[in-house]
Amino acid sequence: MGHNENSLVLSPSLSTESRLRLENDDLRSRLGQAELRVARLLELVAKQRTEDWAARPAEIVVALLPTLDNLQMALQTGFAEPWLRDGLIITCHELERTLGALGLEAQSPEIGQVFDPHLHEAVTEEPSLEHAPGRITAVFRGGYSLGGRLLRPSLVRVASRIERS
């Protein structure tokens, strides 16, 4: 009977122990699920942060393109003072180098090149004896791409058919 008494005495403690083990197992399971959710959330945050940082250079580059345009246009004008032109040339090249380091690529079509509506924006058309219809006859402003994505198309004039009367 002593064995039964011991069993009876241990019985409540086994029950409590079993209950605690079940609670422990349940808590461990919930902790594992929470850890998985946190890991997924951290991955999502890291991915979002990477995408945000990847978009930053594009925002900066797009914001600086008008400045680059203005410098390039200023270089097309005549200067009475050579030091002023030299300063603009240096500034323009430095800005181009900096934007290039961020991944900016100039898209400069050649005269006579076939017009591509995915890369070029036709500002005007003109009949041409020199160029076949659909060929670029003038470039007004170069285009740019960043990471293989077109930021701004080149502005061009395109040859059209000569109407014969």
N, CA, C and O of each residue as an XYZ file, in Angstrom:
660
protein
N       0.793     -1.176      0.000
C       0.000      0.000      0.000
C       0.852      1.263      0.000
O       0.410      2.318     -0.456
N       2.044      1.155      0.500
C       2.939      2.283      0.526
C       3.169      2.827     -0.874
O       3.335      4.029     -1.079
N       3.174      1.902     -1.836
C       3.374      2.309     -3.223
C       2.211      3.141     -3.704
O       2.385      4.138     -4.405
N       1.029      2.721     -3.322
C      -0.166      3.474     -3.696
C      -0.197      4.846     -3.029
O      -0.624      5.834     -3.627
N       0.266      4.887     -1.774
C       0.288      6.156     -1.077
C       1.236      7.114     -1.767
O       0.932      8.293     -1.947
N       2.397      6.588     -2.153
C       3.353      7.417     -2.862
C       2.764      7.891     -4.192
O       2.954      9.032     -4.613
N       2.052      6.984     -4.826
C       1.443      7.345     -6.089
C       0.398      8.421     -5.882
O       0.278      9.346     -6.685
N      -0.341      8.299     -4.824
C      -1.368      9.301     -4.552
C      -0.729     10.640     -4.220
O      -1.210     11.693     -4.641
N       0.336     10.588     -3.477
C       1.019     11.828     -3.112
C       1.631     12.455     -4.364
O       1.592     13.675     -4.522
N       2.185     11.654     -5.238
C       2.818     12.159     -6.450
C       1.794     12.518     -7.524
O       2.067     13.307     -8.429
N       0.643     11.937     -7.404
C      -0.364     12.155     -8.429
C      -0.703     13.633     -8.635
O      -0.698     14.077     -9.783
N      -0.996     14.420     -7.599
C      -1.269     15.843     -7.815
C      -0.042     16.549     -8.376
O      -0.164     17.446     -9.210
N       1.125     16.150     -7.924
C       2.308     16.817     -8.420
C       2.547     16.450     -9.886
O       3.009     17.293    -10.655
N       2.251     15.246    -10.280
C       2.359     14.887    -11.703
C       1.350     15.673    -12.519
O       1.646     16.117    -13.628
N       0.190     15.838    -11.981
C      -0.841     16.603    -12.671
C      -0.392     18.049    -12.856
O      -0.547     18.620    -13.936
N       0.152     18.623    -11.822
C       0.656     19.997    -11.911
C       1.838     20.037    -12.865
O       1.967     20.948    -13.683
N       2.698     19.031    -12.746
C       3.853     18.962    -13.638
C       3.398     18.817    -15.091
O       3.938     19.468    -15.985
N       2.418     17.971    -15.315
C       1.892     17.780    -16.672
C       1.278     19.078    -17.187
O       1.486     19.484    -18.330
N       0.512     19.712    -16.299
C      -0.115     20.980    -16.687
C       0.962     22.024    -17.017
O       0.846     22.754    -18.001
N       1.988     22.085    -16.202
C       3.074     23.044    -16.453
C       3.819     22.710    -17.745
O       4.216     23.605    -18.491
N       4.004     21.410    -18.001
C       4.656     21.022    -19.261
C       3.812     21.429    -20.460
O       4.330     21.944    -21.451
N       2.506     21.195    -20.362
C       1.617     21.596    -21.459
C       1.646     23.112    -21.660
O       1.716     23.595    -22.791
N       1.591     23.850    -20.564
C       1.659     25.308    -20.666
C       2.998     25.741    -21.239
O       3.060     26.650    -22.067
N       4.070     25.090    -20.799
C       5.399     25.396    -21.298
C       5.482     25.119    -22.809
O       6.007     25.933    -23.568
N       4.963     23.970    -23.227
C       4.967     23.630    -24.654
C       4.166     24.647    -25.462
O       4.579     25.060    -26.546
N       3.011     25.046    -24.917
C       2.176     26.037    -25.591
C       2.904     27.376    -25.708
O       2.885     28.007    -26.765
N       3.543     27.808    -24.622
C       4.290     29.069    -24.637
C       5.474     29.007    -25.600
O       5.759     29.974    -26.307
N       6.157     27.866    -25.623
C       7.270     27.704    -26.565
C       6.774     27.782    -28.008
O       7.418     28.389    -28.864
N       5.631     27.164    -28.266
C       5.053     27.202    -29.610
C       4.685     28.632    -29.997
O       4.976     29.082    -31.106
N       4.041     29.338    -29.068
C       3.665     30.729    -29.354
C       4.904     31.610    -29.526
O       4.924     32.501    -30.375
N       5.927     31.359    -28.724
C       7.175     32.110    -28.852
C       7.804     31.858    -30.226
O       8.285     32.791    -30.869
N       7.800     30.612    -30.670
C       8.336     30.285    -31.992
C       7.573     30.996    -33.100
O       8.172     31.512    -34.044
N       6.252     31.022    -32.982
C       5.432     31.731    -33.977
C       5.722     33.225    -33.950
O       5.826     33.859    -35.000
N       5.852     33.787    -32.754
C       6.152     35.217    -32.624
C       7.527     35.528    -33.213
O       7.708     36.548    -33.880
N       8.497     34.641    -32.963
C       9.830     34.843    -33.535
C       9.783     34.817    -35.058
O      10.464     35.610    -35.709
N       8.985     33.911    -35.637
C       8.831     33.868    -37.087
C       8.203     35.151    -37.613
O       8.652     35.696    -38.622
N       7.154     35.643    -36.926
C       6.512     36.890    -37.352
C       7.483     38.063    -37.275
O       7.516     38.903    -38.174
N       8.271     38.123    -36.210
C       9.257     39.194    -36.058
C      10.313     39.091    -37.158
O      10.700     40.109    -37.732
N      10.781     37.890    -37.458
C      11.778     37.700    -38.519
C      11.222     38.144    -39.867
O      11.918     38.803    -40.640
N       9.971     37.787    -40.152
C       9.341     38.217    -41.409
C       9.200     39.736    -41.450
O       9.444     40.360    -42.484
N       8.807     40.327    -40.328
C       8.666     41.776    -40.251
C      10.019     42.460    -40.458
O      10.102     43.458    -41.174
N      11.069     41.939    -39.845
C      12.410     42.500    -40.034
C      12.860     42.393    -41.486
O      13.478     43.318    -42.013
N      12.556     41.271    -42.135
C      12.886     41.119    -43.558
C      12.134     42.142    -44.391
O      12.704     42.749    -45.298
N      10.857     42.336    -44.088
C      10.044     43.311    -44.813
C      10.581     44.725    -44.625
O      10.669     45.493    -45.583
N      10.940     45.067    -43.392
C      11.496     46.398    -43.109
C      12.822     46.580    -43.849
O      13.064     47.636    -44.434
N      13.671     45.569    -43.829
C      14.960     45.647    -44.526
C      14.746     45.809    -46.021
O      15.435     46.599    -46.665
N      13.797     45.068    -46.579
C      13.513     45.168    -48.012
C      12.989     46.562    -48.350
O      13.403     47.160    -49.344
N      12.079     47.077    -47.523
C      11.529     48.413    -47.747
C      12.616     49.469    -47.653
O      12.664     50.398    -48.460
N      13.497     49.321    -46.653
C      14.591     50.278    -46.482
C      15.517     50.243    -47.703
O      15.959     51.288    -48.180
N      15.806     49.042    -48.203
C      16.646     48.902    -49.390
C      15.981     49.549    -50.592
O      16.637     50.254    -51.359
N      14.680     49.317    -50.765
C      13.960     49.927    -51.883
C      13.938     51.439    -51.749
O      14.093     52.150    -52.742
N      13.748     51.942    -50.534
C      13.759     53.387    -50.311
C      15.115     53.976    -50.665
O      15.195     55.006    -51.335
N      16.193     53.315    -50.211
C      17.529     53.815    -50.511
C      17.841     53.697    -51.998
O      18.543     54.538    -52.558
N      17.324     52.663    -52.628
C      17.545     52.512    -54.065
C      16.848     53.626    -54.828
O      17.333     54.045    -55.879
N      15.715     54.117    -54.319
C      14.981     55.196    -54.984
C      15.631     56.550    -54.739
O      15.432     57.470    -55.533
N      16.393     56.700    -53.676
C      17.008     57.987    -53.334
C      17.868     58.554    -54.457
O      17.679     59.714    -54.825
N      18.811     57.785    -55.021
C      19.623     58.359    -56.104
C      18.766     58.857    -57.269
O      19.072     59.893    -57.859
N      17.708     58.137    -57.602
C      16.845     58.572    -58.702
C      16.207     59.916    -58.380
O      16.137     60.789    -59.246
N      15.744     60.095    -57.150
C      15.146     61.368    -56.748
C      16.164     62.489    -56.824
O      15.860     63.577    -57.312
N      17.366     62.230    -56.345
C      18.422     63.245    -56.359
C      18.795     63.591    -57.789
O      18.904     64.765    -58.142
N      18.992     62.568    -58.613
C      19.379     62.783    -60.008
C      18.312     63.584    -60.743
O      18.631     64.545    -61.443
N      17.061     63.199    -60.593
C      15.972     63.907    -61.274
C      15.931     65.368    -60.824
O      15.699     66.262    -61.637
N      16.154     65.606    -59.547
C      16.138     66.973    -59.037
C      17.291     67.806    -59.592
O      17.159     69.021    -59.736
N      18.423     67.167    -59.907
C      19.593     67.899    -60.404
C      19.646     68.026    -61.926
O      20.464     68.789    -62.441
N      18.806     67.308    -62.653
C      18.842     67.386    -64.124
C      18.621     68.803    -64.657
O      19.333     69.201    -65.578
N      17.677     69.584    -64.130
C      17.528     70.959    -64.628
C      18.796     71.802    -64.430
O      19.114     72.647    -65.266
N      19.509     71.575    -63.340
C      20.764     72.297    -63.110
C      21.789     71.912    -64.162
O      22.488     72.770    -64.701
N      21.877     70.630    -64.450
C      22.794     70.164    -65.489
C      22.402     70.748    -66.844
O      23.265     71.186    -67.605
N      21.112     70.757    -67.146
C      20.636     71.362    -68.408
C      21.058     72.820    -68.506
O      21.558     73.263    -69.540
N      20.854     73.563    -67.422
C      21.194     74.990    -67.433
C      22.689     75.218    -67.617
O      23.090     76.128    -68.342
N      23.506     74.411    -66.977
C      24.953     74.525    -67.171
C      25.332     74.235    -68.620
O      26.148     74.940    -69.215
N      24.727     73.183    -69.179
C      25.035     72.840    -70.566
C      24.569     73.928    -71.531
O      25.261     74.230    -72.503
N      23.406     74.516    -71.271
C      22.930     75.614    -72.126
C      23.830     76.834    -71.987
O      24.113     77.514    -72.974
N      24.281     77.117    -70.766
C      25.170     78.255    -70.550
C      26.469     78.081    -71.327
O      27.039     79.055    -71.817
N      26.933     76.847    -71.438
C      28.173     76.585    -72.175
C      28.003     76.797    -73.686
O      28.987     76.972    -74.404
N      26.763     76.782    -74.159
C      26.506     76.987    -75.591
C      26.547     78.467    -75.969
O      26.638     78.806    -77.149
N      26.481     79.337    -74.978
C      26.501     80.780    -75.256
C      27.933     81.274    -75.290
O      28.839     80.606    -74.790
N      28.135     82.427    -75.871
C      29.478     83.017    -75.929
C      29.824     83.710    -74.623
O      28.949     84.242    -73.940
N      31.112     83.698    -74.281
C      31.573     84.323    -73.047
C      32.650     85.343    -73.372
O      33.563     85.071    -74.152
N      32.537     86.510    -72.772
C      33.576     87.527    -72.923
C      34.773     87.166    -72.036
O      35.919     87.465    -72.373
N      34.497     86.534    -70.924
C      35.547     86.193    -69.968
C      35.865     84.696    -70.029
O      35.014     83.875    -69.688
N      37.078     84.329    -70.460
C      37.441     82.906    -70.541
C      37.392     82.197    -69.186
O      37.056     81.014    -69.127
N      37.716     82.891    -68.107
C      37.709     82.271    -66.783
C      36.305     81.828    -66.388
O      36.135     80.830    -65.688
N      35.283     82.586    -66.849
C      33.906     82.224    -66.538
C      33.523     80.938    -67.268
O      32.925     80.037    -66.681
N      33.873     80.861    -68.559
C      33.598     79.650    -69.339
C      34.329     78.450    -68.738
O      33.752     77.371    -68.602
N      35.602     78.644    -68.380
C      36.382     77.552    -67.791
C      35.748     77.055    -66.487
O      35.687     75.852    -66.233
N      35.282     77.992    -65.674
C      34.619     77.632    -64.422
C      33.339     76.841    -64.661
O      33.059     75.875    -63.952
N      32.564     77.253    -65.662
C      31.336     76.527    -65.999
C      31.645     75.134    -66.534
O      30.947     74.172    -66.211
N      32.680     75.028    -67.343
C      33.070     73.717    -67.882
C      33.447     72.778    -66.743
O      33.005     71.630    -66.709
N      34.259     73.264    -65.816
C      34.679     72.436    -64.680
C      33.469     72.027    -63.842
O      33.344     70.863    -63.462
N      32.571     72.984    -63.551
C      31.380     72.701    -62.748
C      30.483     71.686    -63.442
O      29.985     70.755    -62.809
N      30.278     71.866    -64.735
C      29.424     70.962    -65.508
C      30.013     69.550    -65.513
O      29.289     68.579    -65.293
N      31.317     69.427    -65.761
C      31.954     68.102    -65.783
C      31.904     67.434    -64.410
O      31.703     66.224    -64.305
N      32.087     68.232    -63.365
C      32.030     67.656    -62.024
C      30.627     67.160    -61.695
O      30.474     66.093    -61.101
N      29.610     67.915    -62.071
C      28.230     67.481    -61.843
C      27.928     66.224    -62.659
O      27.294     65.297    -62.157
N      28.379     66.190    -63.910
C      28.177     64.995    -64.739
C      28.871     63.781    -64.124
O      28.310     62.685    -64.117
N      30.067     63.967    -63.616
C      30.826     62.874    -62.990
C      30.099     62.382    -61.730
O      29.980     61.177    -61.510
N      29.618     63.313    -60.912
C      28.908     62.944    -59.686
C      27.627     62.184    -60.004
O      27.343     61.152    -59.395
N      26.850     62.697    -60.965
C      25.607     62.022    -61.341
C      25.894     60.670    -61.985
O      25.135     59.718    -61.806
N      26.979     60.589    -62.726
C      27.395     59.320    -63.316
C      27.738     58.293    -62.246
O      27.448     57.108    -62.405
N      28.357     58.745    -61.150
C      28.688     57.843    -60.046
C      27.418     57.315    -59.379
O      27.430     56.236    -58.787
N      26.327     58.071    -59.474
C      25.044     57.610    -58.939
C      24.318     56.702    -59.931
O      23.249     56.174    -59.626
N      24.904     56.522    -61.125
C      24.322     55.612    -62.108
C      23.653     56.287    -63.287
O      23.076     55.604    -64.134
N      23.713     57.615    -63.368
C      23.085     58.329    -64.485
C      23.833     58.046    -65.782
O      25.062     58.104    -65.828
N      23.086     57.744    -66.821
C      23.669     57.523    -68.145
C      23.000     58.456    -69.133
O      21.774     58.505    -69.231
N      23.833     59.208    -69.875
C      23.305     60.112    -70.896
C      22.824     59.296    -72.092
O      23.461     58.322    -72.493
N      21.700     59.705    -72.648
C      21.158     59.082    -73.855
C      21.182     60.158    -74.946
O      20.285     60.998    -75.021
N      22.197     60.121    -75.771
C      22.364     61.132    -76.809
C      22.217     60.495    -78.178
O      23.150     59.867    -78.679
N      21.053     60.653    -78.782
C      20.860     60.049    -80.106
C      21.718     60.753    -81.163
O      22.057     61.929    -81.031
N      22.050     60.018    -82.187
C      22.826     60.555    -83.302
C      21.874     61.111    -84.352
O      20.760     60.612    -84.514
N      22.306     62.135    -85.057
C      21.542     62.646    -86.202
C      21.500     61.516    -87.235
O      22.524     60.904    -87.539
N      20.327     61.251    -87.759
C      20.158     60.178    -88.730
C      19.720     58.860    -88.102
O      19.334     57.927    -88.806
N      19.780     58.790    -86.786
C      19.347     57.584    -86.076
C      17.831     57.437    -86.202
O      17.112     58.430    -86.316
N      17.354     56.200    -86.181
C      15.921     55.931    -86.244
C      15.256     56.416    -84.954
O      15.747     56.136    -83.860
N      14.156     57.134    -85.076
C      13.389     57.617    -83.937
C      12.804     56.432    -83.185
O      12.181     55.556    -83.784
N      13.004     56.405    -81.873
C      12.471     55.349    -81.005
C      11.596     56.028    -79.951
O      12.118     56.721    -79.078
N      10.281     55.844    -80.015
C       9.390     56.530    -79.066
C       9.605     56.110    -77.606
O       9.106     56.767    -76.692
N      10.340     55.024    -77.388
C      10.641     54.602    -76.021
C      11.822     55.376    -75.436
O      12.008     55.411    -74.219
N      12.623     55.997    -76.315
C      13.804     56.737    -75.868
C      13.758     58.214    -76.221
O      14.438     59.032    -75.601
N      12.950     58.552    -77.227
C      12.939     59.919    -77.757
C      11.539     60.512    -77.707
O      10.540     59.795    -77.767
N      11.486     61.825    -77.596
C      10.224     62.541    -77.690
C      10.343     63.495    -78.869
O      11.195     64.384    -78.879
N       9.481     63.304    -79.860
C       9.514     64.162    -81.051
C       8.827     65.485    -80.722
O       7.629     65.526    -80.440
N       9.608     66.561    -80.763
C       9.079     67.889    -80.494
C       8.455     68.448    -81.769
O       7.450     69.157    -81.734
N       9.071     68.113    -82.880
C       8.589     68.606    -84.172
C       9.012     67.646    -85.276
O       9.912     66.823    -85.106
N       8.341     67.777    -86.402
C       8.711     67.014    -87.602
C       8.988     68.005    -88.708
O       8.454     69.114    -88.710
N       9.829     67.600    -89.656
C      10.082     68.459    -90.812
C      10.400     67.578    -92.018
O      11.058     66.546    -91.887
N       9.934     67.990    -93.176
C      10.318     67.265    -94.392
C      11.831     67.385    -94.584
O      12.415     68.435    -94.313
N      12.451     66.320    -95.046
C      13.905     66.339    -95.197
C      14.323     65.614    -96.464
O      13.841     64.522    -96.765
N      15.243     66.253    -97.210
C      15.853     65.599    -98.360
C      17.050     64.750    -97.917
O      17.411     63.774    -98.574
N      17.653     65.139    -96.795
C      18.841     64.465    -96.284
C      18.551     63.153    -95.567
O      19.322     62.197    -95.655
N      17.413     63.122    -94.845
C      17.123     61.973    -93.991
C      15.792     61.329    -94.369
O      14.836     62.003    -94.754
N      15.762     60.017    -94.246
C      14.534     59.271    -94.513
C      13.503     59.584    -93.431
O      13.870     59.942    -92.311
N      12.228     59.453    -93.753
C      11.194     59.675    -92.725
C      11.426     58.771    -91.512
O      11.813     57.610    -91.642
N      11.179     59.338    -90.339
C      11.356     58.586    -89.106
C      12.772     58.634    -88.557
O      13.077     57.966    -87.569
N      13.638     59.418    -89.187
C      15.021     59.577    -88.718
C      15.154     60.895    -87.959
O      14.467     61.870    -88.266
N      16.029     60.916    -86.985
C      16.265     62.120    -86.186
C      17.085     63.115    -87.004
O      18.117     62.771    -87.581
N      16.598     64.360    -87.038
C      17.309     65.411    -87.785
C      17.942     66.448    -86.855
O      18.828     67.188    -87.281
N      17.511     66.515    -85.610
C      18.112     67.443    -84.633
C      17.822     66.930    -83.231
O      16.797     66.298    -82.977
N      18.749     67.216    -82.331
C      18.578     66.869    -80.918
C      18.550     68.185    -80.138
O      19.518     68.946    -80.152
N      17.436     68.442    -79.461
C      17.293     69.681    -78.690
C      17.781     69.514    -77.253
O      18.320     70.447    -76.657
N      17.588     68.328    -76.709
C      18.004     68.060    -75.334
C      18.210     66.555    -75.197
O      17.367     65.760    -75.612
N      19.337     66.179    -74.613
C      19.624     64.767    -74.415
C      18.737     64.151    -73.345
O      18.178     64.850    -72.501
N      18.623     62.860    -73.395
C      17.849     62.133    -72.395
C      18.776     61.449    -71.410
O      19.996     61.445    -71.571
N      18.167     60.869    -70.386
C      18.950     60.193    -69.352
C      18.234     58.947    -68.873
O      17.006     58.871    -68.853
N      19.058     57.959    -68.480
C      18.514     56.756    -67.851
C      19.302     56.491    -66.579
O      20.436     56.945    -66.420
N      18.677     55.750    -65.684
C      19.308     55.403    -64.415
C      18.954     53.953    -64.125
O      17.781     53.598    -64.010
N      19.971     53.128    -64.010
C      19.731     51.718    -63.723
C      18.894     51.033    -64.789
O      18.083     50.160    -64.477
N      19.083     51.423    -66.049
C      18.343     50.807    -67.144
C      16.925     51.346    -67.313
O      16.190     50.898    -68.193
N      16.543     52.297    -66.482
C      15.198     52.867    -66.560
C      15.305     54.294    -67.098
O      16.093     55.095    -66.595
N      14.520     54.604    -68.109
C      14.551     55.937    -68.709
C      13.978     56.955    -67.735
O      12.835     56.840    -67.293
N      14.799     57.963    -67.405
C      14.328     59.046    -66.540
C      13.703     60.159    -67.361
O      12.693     60.751    -66.979
N      14.336     60.430    -68.511
C      13.860     61.517    -69.353
C      14.245     61.216    -70.801
O      15.406     60.927    -71.089
N      13.261     61.286    -71.722
C      13.593     61.020    -73.121
C      14.347     62.195    -73.753
O      14.264     63.326    -73.274
N      15.063     61.918    -74.808
C      15.715     62.979    -75.585
C      14.652     63.725    -76.376
O      13.731     63.114    -76.919
N      14.780     65.044    -76.440
C      13.863     65.849    -77.253
C      14.486     66.006    -78.634
O      15.608     66.496    -78.759
N      13.758     65.590    -79.674
C      14.324     65.548    -81.023
C      13.348     66.088    -82.072
O      12.147     66.224    -81.838
N      13.919     66.383    -83.226
C      13.112     66.691    -84.413
C      13.266     65.488    -85.330
O      14.351     64.918    -85.447
N      12.165     65.105    -85.983
C      12.136     63.904    -86.808
C      11.794     64.265    -88.245
O      10.956     65.131    -88.498
N      12.452     63.593    -89.183
C      12.172     63.808    -90.603
C      10.810     63.202    -90.956
O      10.432     62.133    -90.476
N      10.098     63.926    -91.810
C       8.816     63.424    -92.304
C       8.909     63.307    -93.834
O       9.888     63.731    -94.448
N       7.886     62.734    -94.414
C       7.834     62.600    -95.882
C       7.705     63.969    -96.531
O       7.032     64.860    -96.013
N       8.351     64.114    -97.651
C       8.212     65.348    -98.423
C       6.976     65.187    -99.271
O       6.864     64.255   -100.068
N       6.055     66.102    -99.092
C       4.821     66.075    -99.886
C       5.117     66.628   -101.273
O       5.622     67.740   -101.423
N       4.800     65.850   -102.253
C       5.018     66.288   -103.655
C       3.689     66.750   -104.232
O       2.672     66.066   -104.118
N       3.717     67.893   -104.838
C       2.479     68.445   -105.405
C       2.296     68.038   -106.828
O       1.307     68.415   -107.456
